[in-house]
Amino acid sequence: MANFQSAKQLVRRYYQDFDGAATDQLTPTLKKYTTDKYPWRGMHPFYEQTGAQSVIDTFWRPFQTAFTHLQRREDIFFAGKNDCDNGQSIWVVSAGNLMGLFDQNWLGIPSTGKMAFLRYAEFHRVEDDKIVETALFCDILSVMHQAGHYPLPPMTGAHFIYPGPRTHDGLLFNDSDPLGTAKTMALVNQMAADLNALNISGEDLCPPEYLARTWHEDMIWYGPAGIGASYTIERYQQQHQYPFRENLADKVYNGHVARVAEGNYCGFFGWPNLNNRNKGGFLGLPSSDKQAPMRVVDIYRRDGDKLAENWIYIDLLHYLYEQGLDVLERSRKVNRTS
């Protein structure tokens, strides 16, 4: 546990320094906490970057220029050993919202001058008191929705500023029970195995009892903008699982880069997690013969013997781009002519 605390304290110091840094101090602050060839993964249109300067130039400086008076509204924070490499690496996970005043256009999205929230989930691999790798997922489509420029068909679920855990215990700054941690990891792995079994069998309309093996009946699934959130197994199946499974074919599970748990919380991400082919209808897309990748983050809260809440981030802009639809470029053209 001492290693977890050391890793957590490093990331907390980094957030304190970085979030309070002036624009011209962003690069030296990030360099202080990272390695020279620090690898960073970001969603479309940011992709992979190497080194602090590239990360600041590509993502943080444009974002902090557009969103003034920025606050990190963290709901979940935990650390753990990576189940994907037999515990050889330690990752720290943070999730919540980056909130600011949307004062300048960002990625072609017109500014509003009003509060806006960017949902984020960030995974940091920590080694020798340095952040040696980061993956940052964020919900750009949610910002477009908040700004009144939502570019896709109506969502099957509900979209709003999602809350943190119902139990208000998502910030694990102290040690957690290792037995509870192991229980959470085992449950998430069982849930993932159940879903992969559906992929292999081709069974798209599993009964609710199948999900109830690992989920509470009143589960909440906080999906990304473009899909939306659902409450209860029944509505989750109606509003997301069945449309997702019926409209996407040839699903291939690729595994994860990192999968960590602590206490009642677990999170993972892949690059990509899975590939699939759009049969037509998903996100309003026509059918396609192309296998397209999905980069996904899942963060879970366990309650007792089952999962209760799930925060999802999917790089939907990249998924659409891979199939020939550049949502951001289309929005730029629309907003230039409107």
Contacts in CASP RR format, 6 or more apart in sequence:
PFRMAT RR
TARGET T0000
AUTHOR 0000-0000-0000
METHOD contacts of the structure
MODEL  1
MANFQSAKQLVRRYYQDFDGAATDQLTPTLKKYTTDKYPWRGMHPFYEQT
GAQSVIDTFWRPFQTAFTHLQRREDIFFAGKNDCDNGQSIWVVSAGNLMG
LFDQNWLGIPSTGKMAFLRYAEFHRVEDDKIVETALFCDILSVMHQAGHY
PLPPMTGAHFIYPGPRTHDGLLFNDSDPLGTAKTMALVNQMAADLNALNI
SGEDLCPPEYLARTWHEDMIWYGPAGIGASYTIERYQQQHQYPFRENLAD
KVYNGHVARVAEGNYCGFFGWPNLNNRNKGGFLGLPSSDKQAPMRVVDIY
RRDGDKLAENWIYIDLLHYLYEQGLDVLERSRKVNRTS
1 175 0 8 1.000
1 178 0 8 1.000
3 90 0 8 1.000
4 79 0 8 1.000
4 80 0 8 1.000
4 90 0 8 1.000
4 175 0 8 1.000
4 262 0 8 1.000
5 175 0 8 1.000
6 126 0 8 1.000
6 129 0 8 1.000
7 79 0 8 1.000
7 90 0 8 1.000
7 92 0 8 1.000
7 124 0 8 1.000
7 126 0 8 1.000
8 77 0 8 1.000
8 79 0 8 1.000
8 92 0 8 1.000
8 172 0 8 1.000
8 173 0 8 1.000
10 33 0 8 1.000
10 92 0 8 1.000
10 126 0 8 1.000
10 129 0 8 1.000
10 130 0 8 1.000
10 131 0 8 1.000
11 79 0 8 1.000
11 92 0 8 1.000
11 94 0 8 1.000
11 124 0 8 1.000
11 126 0 8 1.000
11 131 0 8 1.000
12 173 0 8 1.000
13 33 0 8 1.000
14 33 0 8 1.000
14 131 0 8 1.000
15 72 0 8 1.000
15 74 0 8 1.000
15 94 0 8 1.000
17 29 0 8 1.000
17 32 0 8 1.000
17 33 0 8 1.000
18 26 0 8 1.000
18 29 0 8 1.000
18 30 0 8 1.000
18 33 0 8 1.000
19 70 0 8 1.000
19 71 0 8 1.000
19 72 0 8 1.000
21 29 0 8 1.000
23 61 0 8 1.000
23 64 0 8 1.000
23 65 0 8 1.000
26 56 0 8 1.000
26 60 0 8 1.000
26 61 0 8 1.000
26 64 0 8 1.000
27 52 0 8 1.000
27 53 0 8 1.000
27 56 0 8 1.000
30 38 0 8 1.000
30 52 0 8 1.000
30 55 0 8 1.000
30 56 0 8 1.000
30 60 0 8 1.000
31 52 0 8 1.000
31 53 0 8 1.000
33 130 0 8 1.000
33 131 0 8 1.000
34 51 0 8 1.000
34 52 0 8 1.000
34 130 0 8 1.000
34 131 0 8 1.000
34 132 0 8 1.000
34 134 0 8 1.000
35 130 0 8 1.000
35 131 0 8 1.000
35 132 0 8 1.000
36 51 0 8 1.000
37 50 0 8 1.000
37 51 0 8 1.000
38 50 0 8 1.000
38 51 0 8 1.000
38 52 0 8 1.000
38 55 0 8 1.000
38 131 0 8 1.000
38 132 0 8 1.000
38 133 0 8 1.000
38 134 0 8 1.000
39 48 0 8 1.000
39 49 0 8 1.000
39 50 0 8 1.000
39 51 0 8 1.000
39 133 0 8 1.000
39 134 0 8 1.000
40 48 0 8 1.000
40 49 0 8 1.000
40 50 0 8 1.000
40 51 0 8 1.000
40 54 0 8 1.000
40 55 0 8 1.000
40 133 0 8 1.000
40 134 0 8 1.000
40 135 0 8 1.000
40 136 0 8 1.000
41 47 0 8 1.000
41 48 0 8 1.000
41 134 0 8 1.000
41 135 0 8 1.000
41 136 0 8 1.000
41 271 0 8 1.000
42 48 0 8 1.000
42 49 0 8 1.000
42 59 0 8 1.000
42 135 0 8 1.000
42 136 0 8 1.000
42 137 0 8 1.000
43 136 0 8 1.000
43 137 0 8 1.000
43 138 0 8 1.000
43 140 0 8 1.000
43 295 0 8 1.000
43 315 0 8 1.000
43 317 0 8 1.000
43 318 0 8 1.000
44 315 0 8 1.000
44 317 0 8 1.000
44 318 0 8 1.000
44 321 0 8 1.000
44 328 0 8 1.000
45 107 0 8 1.000
45 317 0 8 1.000
45 328 0 8 1.000
46 58 0 8 1.000
46 59 0 8 1.000
46 136 0 8 1.000
49 55 0 8 1.000
49 58 0 8 1.000
49 59 0 8 1.000
55 134 0 8 1.000
59 136 0 8 1.000
62 106 0 8 1.000
63 98 0 8 1.000
63 106 0 8 1.000
63 118 0 8 1.000
64 70 0 8 1.000
65 104 0 8 1.000
66 102 0 8 1.000
66 103 0 8 1.000
66 104 0 8 1.000
66 105 0 8 1.000
66 106 0 8 1.000
66 111 0 8 1.000
67 98 0 8 1.000
67 100 0 8 1.000
67 101 0 8 1.000
67 102 0 8 1.000
67 103 0 8 1.000
67 106 0 8 1.000
67 116 0 8 1.000
67 118 0 8 1.000
68 100 0 8 1.000
68 101 0 8 1.000
68 103 0 8 1.000
69 100 0 8 1.000
69 101 0 8 1.000
70 98 0 8 1.000
70 99 0 8 1.000
70 100 0 8 1.000
71 98 0 8 1.000
71 99 0 8 1.000
71 100 0 8 1.000
72 96 0 8 1.000
72 97 0 8 1.000
72 98 0 8 1.000
73 96 0 8 1.000
73 97 0 8 1.000
73 98 0 8 1.000
73 99 0 8 1.000
73 117 0 8 1.000
74 94 0 8 1.000
74 95 0 8 1.000
74 96 0 8 1.000
74 171 0 8 1.000
75 95 0 8 1.000
75 96 0 8 1.000
75 97 0 8 1.000
75 163 0 8 1.000
75 164 0 8 1.000
75 165 0 8 1.000
75 170 0 8 1.000
75 171 0 8 1.000
76 93 0 8 1.000
76 94 0 8 1.000
76 95 0 8 1.000
76 96 0 8 1.000
76 164 0 8 1.000
76 165 0 8 1.000
76 170 0 8 1.000
76 171 0 8 1.000
76 265 0 8 1.000
76 299 0 8 1.000
76 311 0 8 1.000
77 92 0 8 1.000
77 93 0 8 1.000
77 94 0 8 1.000
77 95 0 8 1.000
77 170 0 8 1.000
77 171 0 8 1.000
77 172 0 8 1.000
77 173 0 8 1.000
78 92 0 8 1.000
78 93 0 8 1.000
78 170 0 8 1.000
78 172 0 8 1.000
78 176 0 8 1.000
78 260 0 8 1.000
78 261 0 8 1.000
78 262 0 8 1.000
78 263 0 8 1.000
78 265 0 8 1.000
79 90 0 8 1.000
79 91 0 8 1.000
79 92 0 8 1.000
79 93 0 8 1.000
79 126 0 8 1.000
79 172 0 8 1.000
79 260 0 8 1.000
79 262 0 8 1.000
80 90 0 8 1.000
80 91 0 8 1.000
80 92 0 8 1.000
80 181 0 8 1.000
80 260 0 8 1.000
80 261 0 8 1.000
80 262 0 8 1.000
81 87 0 8 1.000
81 88 0 8 1.000
81 89 0 8 1.000
81 90 0 8 1.000
81 260 0 8 1.000
82 88 0 8 1.000
82 89 0 8 1.000
82 90 0 8 1.000
82 91 0 8 1.000
82 125 0 8 1.000
82 258 0 8 1.000
82 259 0 8 1.000
82 260 0 8 1.000
83 185 0 8 1.000
83 189 0 8 1.000
83 259 0 8 1.000
83 260 0 8 1.000
83 261 0 8 1.000
84 255 0 8 1.000
84 256 0 8 1.000
84 257 0 8 1.000
84 258 0 8 1.000
84 259 0 8 1.000
89 125 0 8 1.000
89 127 0 8 1.000
89 258 0 8 1.000
90 125 0 8 1.000
90 126 0 8 1.000
90 127 0 8 1.000
90 260 0 8 1.000
91 123 0 8 1.000
91 124 0 8 1.000
91 125 0 8 1.000
91 126 0 8 1.000
91 258 0 8 1.000
91 260 0 8 1.000
92 123 0 8 1.000
92 124 0 8 1.000
92 126 0 8 1.000
93 121 0 8 1.000
93 122 0 8 1.000
93 123 0 8 1.000
93 124 0 8 1.000
93 260 0 8 1.000
93 265 0 8 1.000
93 267 0 8 1.000
93 299 0 8 1.000
94 120 0 8 1.000
94 121 0 8 1.000
94 122 0 8 1.000
94 124 0 8 1.000
95 120 0 8 1.000
95 121 0 8 1.000
95 122 0 8 1.000
95 299 0 8 1.000
95 311 0 8 1.000
96 119 0 8 1.000
96 120 0 8 1.000
96 121 0 8 1.000
96 164 0 8 1.000
97 117 0 8 1.000
97 118 0 8 1.000
97 119 0 8 1.000
97 120 0 8 1.000
97 161 0 8 1.000
98 117 0 8 1.000
98 118 0 8 1.000
98 120 0 8 1.000
98 138 0 8 1.000
99 115 0 8 1.000
99 116 0 8 1.000
99 117 0 8 1.000
99 118 0 8 1.000
100 115 0 8 1.000
100 116 0 8 1.000
100 117 0 8 1.000
101 113 0 8 1.000
101 114 0 8 1.000
101 115 0 8 1.000
101 116 0 8 1.000
102 111 0 8 1.000
102 112 0 8 1.000
102 113 0 8 1.000
102 114 0 8 1.000
102 115 0 8 1.000
102 116 0 8 1.000
102 143 0 8 1.000
102 146 0 8 1.000
102 147 0 8 1.000
103 111 0 8 1.000
103 113 0 8 1.000
104 111 0 8 1.000
105 111 0 8 1.000
106 143 0 8 1.000
107 140 0 8 1.000
107 328 0 8 1.000
108 328 0 8 1.000
108 331 0 8 1.000
108 332 0 8 1.000
108 335 0 8 1.000
109 140 0 8 1.000
109 143 0 8 1.000
109 144 0 8 1.000
109 147 0 8 1.000
109 149 0 8 1.000
109 328 0 8 1.000
109 331 0 8 1.000
109 335 0 8 1.000
110 147 0 8 1.000
110 149 0 8 1.000
110 335 0 8 1.000
111 147 0 8 1.000
112 146 0 8 1.000
112 147 0 8 1.000
116 143 0 8 1.000
116 146 0 8 1.000
116 147 0 8 1.000
117 142 0 8 1.000
117 143 0 8 1.000
117 146 0 8 1.000
117 161 0 8 1.000
118 138 0 8 1.000
118 139 0 8 1.000
118 140 0 8 1.000
118 142 0 8 1.000
118 143 0 8 1.000
119 138 0 8 1.000
119 139 0 8 1.000
119 142 0 8 1.000
119 162 0 8 1.000
119 224 0 8 1.000
119 313 0 8 1.000
120 136 0 8 1.000
120 137 0 8 1.000
120 138 0 8 1.000
120 139 0 8 1.000
120 313 0 8 1.000
121 136 0 8 1.000
121 137 0 8 1.000
121 138 0 8 1.000
121 269 0 8 1.000
121 297 0 8 1.000
121 299 0 8 1.000
121 311 0 8 1.000
121 313 0 8 1.000
122 134 0 8 1.000
122 135 0 8 1.000
122 136 0 8 1.000
122 137 0 8 1.000
123 134 0 8 1.000
123 135 0 8 1.000
123 258 0 8 1.000
123 269 0 8 1.000
123 297 0 8 1.000
124 131 0 8 1.000
124 133 0 8 1.000
124 134 0 8 1.000
125 131 0 8 1.000
125 132 0 8 1.000
125 133 0 8 1.000
125 134 0 8 1.000
125 258 0 8 1.000
126 132 0 8 1.000
135 257 0 8 1.000
135 258 0 8 1.000
135 269 0 8 1.000
135 271 0 8 1.000
135 297 0 8 1.000
137 269 0 8 1.000
137 295 0 8 1.000
137 297 0 8 1.000
137 313 0 8 1.000
137 315 0 8 1.000
138 313 0 8 1.000
139 224 0 8 1.000
139 225 0 8 1.000
139 313 0 8 1.000
140 317 0 8 1.000
140 328 0 8 1.000
141 150 0 8 1.000
141 151 0 8 1.000
141 152 0 8 1.000
141 224 0 8 1.000
141 225 0 8 1.000
141 226 0 8 1.000
141 316 0 8 1.000
141 317 0 8 1.000
141 327 0 8 1.000
142 159 0 8 1.000
142 224 0 8 1.000
142 225 0 8 1.000
144 150 0 8 1.000
144 151 0 8 1.000
144 225 0 8 1.000
144 331 0 8 1.000
145 159 0 8 1.000
145 225 0 8 1.000
149 331 0 8 1.000
149 334 0 8 1.000
149 335 0 8 1.000
150 225 0 8 1.000
151 327 0 8 1.000
151 330 0 8 1.000
151 331 0 8 1.000
152 226 0 8 1.000
152 283 0 8 1.000
152 284 0 8 1.000
152 327 0 8 1.000
153 283 0 8 1.000
153 284 0 8 1.000
155 225 0 8 1.000
155 226 0 8 1.000
155 227 0 8 1.000
155 228 0 8 1.000
156 227 0 8 1.000
156 228 0 8 1.000
156 239 0 8 1.000
156 240 0 8 1.000
156 243 0 8 1.000
157 223 0 8 1.000
157 227 0 8 1.000
157 228 0 8 1.000
157 229 0 8 1.000
157 230 0 8 1.000
157 239 0 8 1.000
157 240 0 8 1.000
158 228 0 8 1.000
158 229 0 8 1.000
158 230 0 8 1.000
159 225 0 8 1.000
159 226 0 8 1.000
159 228 0 8 1.000
159 229 0 8 1.000
160 229 0 8 1.000
162 222 0 8 1.000
162 229 0 8 1.000
162 311 0 8 1.000
164 170 0 8 1.000
164 309 0 8 1.000
164 311 0 8 1.000
165 301 0 8 1.000
165 309 0 8 1.000
166 220 0 8 1.000
166 301 0 8 1.000
166 308 0 8 1.000
166 309 0 8 1.000
167 264 0 8 1.000
167 301 0 8 1.000
167 303 0 8 1.000
169 264 0 8 1.000
170 265 0 8 1.000
170 301 0 8 1.000
172 262 0 8 1.000
172 263 0 8 1.000
172 265 0 8 1.000
176 262 0 8 1.000
176 263 0 8 1.000
177 263 0 8 1.000
180 263 0 8 1.000
180 264 0 8 1.000
181 261 0 8 1.000
181 262 0 8 1.000
181 263 0 8 1.000
182 261 0 8 1.000
183 302 0 8 1.000
184 261 0 8 1.000
184 262 0 8 1.000
184 263 0 8 1.000
184 264 0 8 1.000
184 265 0 8 1.000
184 266 0 8 1.000
184 300 0 8 1.000
184 302 0 8 1.000
185 259 0 8 1.000
185 261 0 8 1.000
185 266 0 8 1.000
187 214 0 8 1.000
187 302 0 8 1.000
187 305 0 8 1.000
187 306 0 8 1.000
187 307 0 8 1.000
188 259 0 8 1.000
188 261 0 8 1.000
188 266 0 8 1.000
188 267 0 8 1.000
188 268 0 8 1.000
188 300 0 8 1.000
188 302 0 8 1.000
188 307 0 8 1.000
190 213 0 8 1.000
190 214 0 8 1.000
191 214 0 8 1.000
191 215 0 8 1.000
191 307 0 8 1.000
194 210 0 8 1.000
194 211 0 8 1.000
194 213 0 8 1.000
194 214 0 8 1.000
196 253 0 8 1.000
198 204 0 8 1.000
198 206 0 8 1.000
198 210 0 8 1.000
198 245 0 8 1.000
199 251 0 8 1.000
199 252 0 8 1.000
199 253 0 8 1.000
204 242 0 8 1.000
204 245 0 8 1.000
204 246 0 8 1.000
205 242 0 8 1.000
205 245 0 8 1.000
205 246 0 8 1.000
206 241 0 8 1.000
208 233 0 8 1.000
208 234 0 8 1.000
208 237 0 8 1.000
211 233 0 8 1.000
211 236 0 8 1.000
211 237 0 8 1.000
211 241 0 8 1.000
212 233 0 8 1.000
212 306 0 8 1.000
214 306 0 8 1.000
214 307 0 8 1.000
215 233 0 8 1.000
215 306 0 8 1.000
215 307 0 8 1.000
215 308 0 8 1.000
216 303 0 8 1.000
216 306 0 8 1.000
216 307 0 8 1.000
216 308 0 8 1.000
217 232 0 8 1.000
217 233 0 8 1.000
218 231 0 8 1.000
218 232 0 8 1.000
218 308 0 8 1.000
219 231 0 8 1.000
219 232 0 8 1.000
219 233 0 8 1.000
219 236 0 8 1.000
219 306 0 8 1.000
219 307 0 8 1.000
219 308 0 8 1.000
219 309 0 8 1.000
219 310 0 8 1.000
220 229 0 8 1.000
220 230 0 8 1.000
220 231 0 8 1.000
220 308 0 8 1.000
220 309 0 8 1.000
220 310 0 8 1.000
221 229 0 8 1.000
221 230 0 8 1.000
221 231 0 8 1.000
221 236 0 8 1.000
221 240 0 8 1.000
221 310 0 8 1.000
221 312 0 8 1.000
222 228 0 8 1.000
222 229 0 8 1.000
222 309 0 8 1.000
222 310 0 8 1.000
222 311 0 8 1.000
222 312 0 8 1.000
223 229 0 8 1.000
223 230 0 8 1.000
223 240 0 8 1.000
223 310 0 8 1.000
223 311 0 8 1.000
223 312 0 8 1.000
223 314 0 8 1.000
224 312 0 8 1.000
224 313 0 8 1.000
224 314 0 8 1.000
224 316 0 8 1.000
226 283 0 8 1.000
226 316 0 8 1.000
227 240 0 8 1.000
227 244 0 8 1.000
227 312 0 8 1.000
227 314 0 8 1.000
227 316 0 8 1.000
228 239 0 8 1.000
228 240 0 8 1.000
230 236 0 8 1.000
230 238 0 8 1.000
230 239 0 8 1.000
230 240 0 8 1.000
243 282 0 8 1.000
244 282 0 8 1.000
246 279 0 8 1.000
247 278 0 8 1.000
247 279 0 8 1.000
247 280 0 8 1.000
247 281 0 8 1.000
247 282 0 8 1.000
248 276 0 8 1.000
248 277 0 8 1.000
248 278 0 8 1.000
248 279 0 8 1.000
248 282 0 8 1.000
249 276 0 8 1.000
249 277 0 8 1.000
249 278 0 8 1.000
249 279 0 8 1.000
250 275 0 8 1.000
250 276 0 8 1.000
250 277 0 8 1.000
250 291 0 8 1.000
251 274 0 8 1.000
251 275 0 8 1.000
251 276 0 8 1.000
252 274 0 8 1.000
252 275 0 8 1.000
252 276 0 8 1.000
252 291 0 8 1.000
253 273 0 8 1.000
253 274 0 8 1.000
254 270 0 8 1.000
254 272 0 8 1.000
254 273 0 8 1.000
254 274 0 8 1.000
254 275 0 8 1.000
254 293 0 8 1.000
255 270 0 8 1.000
255 273 0 8 1.000
255 274 0 8 1.000
256 268 0 8 1.000
256 269 0 8 1.000
256 270 0 8 1.000
256 273 0 8 1.000
257 269 0 8 1.000
257 270 0 8 1.000
257 271 0 8 1.000
258 268 0 8 1.000
258 269 0 8 1.000
258 270 0 8 1.000
259 266 0 8 1.000
259 267 0 8 1.000
259 268 0 8 1.000
260 266 0 8 1.000
260 267 0 8 1.000
260 268 0 8 1.000
261 267 0 8 1.000
263 302 0 8 1.000
264 301 0 8 1.000
264 302 0 8 1.000
264 303 0 8 1.000
264 304 0 8 1.000
265 299 0 8 1.000
265 300 0 8 1.000
265 301 0 8 1.000
265 302 0 8 1.000
266 299 0 8 1.000
266 300 0 8 1.000
266 302 0 8 1.000
267 297 0 8 1.000
267 298 0 8 1.000
267 299 0 8 1.000
267 300 0 8 1.000
268 297 0 8 1.000
268 298 0 8 1.000
269 295 0 8 1.000
269 296 0 8 1.000
269 297 0 8 1.000
269 298 0 8 1.000
270 295 0 8 1.000
270 296 0 8 1.000
270 297 0 8 1.000
271 295 0 8 1.000
272 293 0 8 1.000
272 294 0 8 1.000
272 295 0 8 1.000
272 296 0 8 1.000
273 294 0 8 1.000
273 295 0 8 1.000
273 296 0 8 1.000
274 293 0 8 1.000
274 294 0 8 1.000
274 296 0 8 1.000
275 291 0 8 1.000
275 292 0 8 1.000
275 293 0 8 1.000
275 294 0 8 1.000
276 291 0 8 1.000
276 292 0 8 1.000
276 294 0 8 1.000
277 288 0 8 1.000
277 289 0 8 1.000
277 290 0 8 1.000
277 291 0 8 1.000
277 292 0 8 1.000
278 285 0 8 1.000
278 286 0 8 1.000
278 287 0 8 1.000
278 288 0 8 1.000
278 290 0 8 1.000
278 292 0 8 1.000
278 323 0 8 1.000
279 287 0 8 1.000
280 286 0 8 1.000
280 287 0 8 1.000
280 288 0 8 1.000
281 287 0 8 1.000
283 316 0 8 1.000
283 319 0 8 1.000
283 320 0 8 1.000
285 320 0 8 1.000
285 323 0 8 1.000
285 325 0 8 1.000
288 323 0 8 1.000
290 322 0 8 1.000
290 323 0 8 1.000
292 319 0 8 1.000
292 322 0 8 1.000
292 323 0 8 1.000
293 318 0 8 1.000
293 319 0 8 1.000
293 322 0 8 1.000
294 314 0 8 1.000
294 315 0 8 1.000
294 319 0 8 1.000
295 314 0 8 1.000
295 315 0 8 1.000
295 318 0 8 1.000
296 312 0 8 1.000
296 313 0 8 1.000
296 314 0 8 1.000
296 315 0 8 1.000
297 311 0 8 1.000
297 312 0 8 1.000
297 313 0 8 1.000
297 314 0 8 1.000
298 310 0 8 1.000
298 311 0 8 1.000
298 312 0 8 1.000
299 310 0 8 1.000
299 311 0 8 1.000
300 307 0 8 1.000
300 309 0 8 1.000
300 310 0 8 1.000
301 307 0 8 1.000
301 308 0 8 1.000
301 309 0 8 1.000
301 310 0 8 1.000
302 308 0 8 1.000
317 327 0 8 1.000
317 328 0 8 1.000
320 326 0 8 1.000
320 327 0 8 1.000
321 327 0 8 1.000
END
